[in-house]
Amino acid sequence: MKIALALQVVRRAGFVVGLCGLVAACSTELRGKAQPYDPRVPNPVAVEMDARAHWLSQQFAPRQEGIAYAHRGIDVRAASGTPVIAAAPGVVVQVINDAMHGQQVVIDHGVDSDGARVVSRYHHLSRTDVARGQRLRRGDRVGLLGSSGFAAVAQHLHFEFRRGETVLKADPVDPQLHWVDGVGKVTCFDAGRVYAARPIRITYPTPCSG
């Protein structure tokens, strides 16, 4: 059922993907690689992957007039059980499980320097390791990567970065615009680095090797 659904989504999106995009048996330990944007995405970001970062297997795609498909975050492919870590400091506001997106954690990162509420979401986890109301530091483990939920064709983390008026009214934005090291510069978490509190910028939501 999941494979059939994925093929339908791929056809609607007009993507041409390899078998590894659909089959969990393919390598999940690729590092330093990023899938290109959907060609219909206006003004795609030039992405500079850190060579240590897990494979970024799908980019953000905004909802556009006349095109039903949208991808509201980025997908990180890695082995099932890989730790998923907080992309910035914040407070856990939801730990939920639903049929479509599986086990999820939602973190409120507070109000940014421009007055926007900033939120991150972590979908398809195999396990959650946090509780509602828990305060997290950047890099703290929120759970383990998996394939929970009907929308997960293979093991991966669907990561969303949102900004808006409130937690519930925060809209998805391209995470590539908000890395610590700058637009498009995928930034691995470094426990020994000092990060500015504002503006709110993110680090990669899985640990990097080396």
Summary of the structure (lengths in Angstrom):
residues: 210
radius of gyration: 16.0
end to end distance: 37.8
largest distance: 46.4
contacts: 660
relative contact order: 0.20
helix: 9%
strand: 35%
